[in-house]
Amino acid sequence: MPIRFGLRFSLAAAIALCFAASAFAAPSRIIILRHGEKADDEPPAYFFAITPHTAELATPAVTSWNKPIILYSVLPQDNEKDMTEALNERTRAATANILTNPALKGKTVVMVWEHHHIADPKLDADHEREDSVTLRKLFRMDILPGVPDAWPDDTYDYFWILDFPKDSNVPSKFTMVKQEFGTSFPDVPANDWGKPEDLPAGSGCEAKAKD
């Protein structure tokens, strides 16, 4: 009996130790993009995407750095409600993995995500913290200053950069950076955060239809 009890206690302690280690296995930096056609000097360890469209747009960066992409796949659904529920479930699963996976600890990862599930006050209002469905809530960005409560429909070319202290899955710093294409891509729309797209003449881009 003492040996059996000792074995049981040791096993329980080992499980608790593994859980504690995984609970603080967050990356050092998470970079969140609405779309993946961005340029950056910092090579990430992994990319994450959620839909075929986000995976497609992340592919040039993934290929140029020869990095893996992890797809929490959500395929098009028959109706909007089912699509939203699928995005909810996979967003929760992805953030749980990113915050607890030892393989990601101390690394930089990039998430190319659907913008309503990055930040959306309506989705936030519909779910309690323990049932959150946006990256803003799931990564606890709401405790940091300067984090927008929504990602505007007409805004694309920004980085959300979230930094974590060592051995912590609670973020300590939020930075939002506009992607500046400069003279290299003069025909790319470059509207500021929350401003309507100002399409340059001859850009070949089509303005999004208003609801």
N, C-alpha and C positions, 0 to 999 in steps of 0.2 A: 504493500500500500504506500509506504513512503516513497519508493522508487517511482511508482505510477503517478503519485501526486507531483513529485519533482519533475517528471517528464512533462506532465500536463502544464505545470507552471512555466517551465522553460519554453514550451511551444507557444503558450499564450504571450509570454514576454517577447518572443521572436516576432510573432504576428504584430504585436503592438509596435515594436520597433520599426518593422517594415512599413506599417501604416503611417507612423510619425515621419519617416523619411520621405514617403511619397507625398504626404500632405504639404511639404515645403519644397516641392520639386518644380516650382514655377520657372519659366525662362527668365533671363535677366531683362529681356526686352521683347515686347510684342508690337509689331508694326501692322496696323490695320488699314486696308485700302478698300475703297468701293470697287474699283476695277484694277486690273493688274498691269495695265500698260504704263508703268511708271519707271523712272530711272533712279538709282540710288547707288552710292559707293560702298555700302556696307553689305557684305555677303551674308545672308541668313543661313541657318542650318537646315530649315525646313520651310516649305510653303503649305498652307492649308487653304482649301476651297470648299464650296458647298453646293454649287450647281454646275451643270455642264458649261454654262456661259462664263462663270467666274473662273473655272479651270481653264477654259480656252484663252481667256484674257491674261491669265497668269503664265501661260506656257512660254512666251518669249523670254521672260525673266528667268523662269525655271531652267529653260534650255541654256541660256547664256551663262548661268552660273553652274550648270550641271548638277542641280540639286533635286531632291525628291519632292513630290507634291502629294499630300495626303488629302484625299477627297472624301468628305463626309457627304456622300452623294444624295442629292434631292433632285429627282426627275420631275418634269412638268406633271401636274395633277389635273384631274378632270374639272375641278372648280377651285376658286380662290381660297375658300375655307380650308380645304384639304391641303393645299399648297402651304398655307400659313402654318398649319399644324405640323406638317412635315419639317418645315424650316425651324419651327420652335424646337422640335425634338432633337434634330441634328445639331443645332446651335448649342443646346445644353450639353450634348455628348461631346462635342468638340472642345468646349471650354473646360469641361471636367478632365479630359485627357491632357490638355495643355497645362493645366494647373497642377497636375499630380504625376505626370510621366517623368520618371528619373532621366530618361534619354534626352529630355528637353531642358533639364536643369542648367541654368547659367547660359543658355544659348539665346540667340536671336531668331525669332520665327516671324513669318509674314502670314497674315490672314487676309485673303481676298474674298470679300463677303458681300452678301445682299444687303443693300443700305438700310432697309427698314429693320433688319436684325442686327445692325450695328448700333443704331440709336433711333428710337421712335417713342414719343411720350404716350401715344395711344396704346401701343403694346405694353409699355411699362405700367400704365394704369390698369391694364387688364390682368396683370399677374403680380402676385406678391413676391417678395424677395426670394423665398425658397422655391418659387416656381418661375423665376425670371426667364426671359427668352431673348433679351438683347445683350450684345457684348458689353454695352455700357453698364448694365446692371450685374451681369454675371462676373465681370472682371472688377466690379466695385469701383468703377470710374466715377460714380456719383459722389464719392467721398472726396474727390480731388477738385480743386478750383479750375475753372476755365474749360470744362468739358461741355460741349453743346449737348442739349437734350434731344436733338434730332439731327439726322443727316439729310439736308435738303435735296429734293428731287433733281434739281438742275446743277448740283455741285458734284464734281468728280475728282479733280486733280489735287487731292490733299492726302497727306499722311497723318494718321493718328498714331502717336508713339507713346507707348506705355512702358515705364521702367519699374522694375521690382528690386527691392533690396535683396541682398544675399540671404538665402534660407527663409524666404517669406513669399507667400502667395497673395499678399496685400500690396497693391501698387503704391508707389511713393511719388511718382511724377508723371504728369501728362503734358505732351507737347503736340501742337498741331502745326504742320508745316505745309505750305503750298508748294506744289510741284511747278517749278519754273522751267519752261521748255526753251525760253530765250529765242535766239535767232535760228536755232537749228530746225525748229518746227514752227514757222511763222503762221501757218494756217490753222493751228490747233486752237480751239476756244480756250480762253484763259480767264474766265470769270472768277471773281472773288467769292469767298464763302457766302452762301445765301443769296447771291446776286444772279439775275437771269443770264443765260448764255448770250454772249455777244459774238455772233459768228462772223469771222472775217470774210470779206467779199472774195469769192472764188475758192473758198475752203473746201467745197464739195460736201460739207456736213449738212445734215438735215436737222432743222429745229424740231424739238420734241413737241408733239401736239399737246395743247393745254386741255385739262379736264373740264 
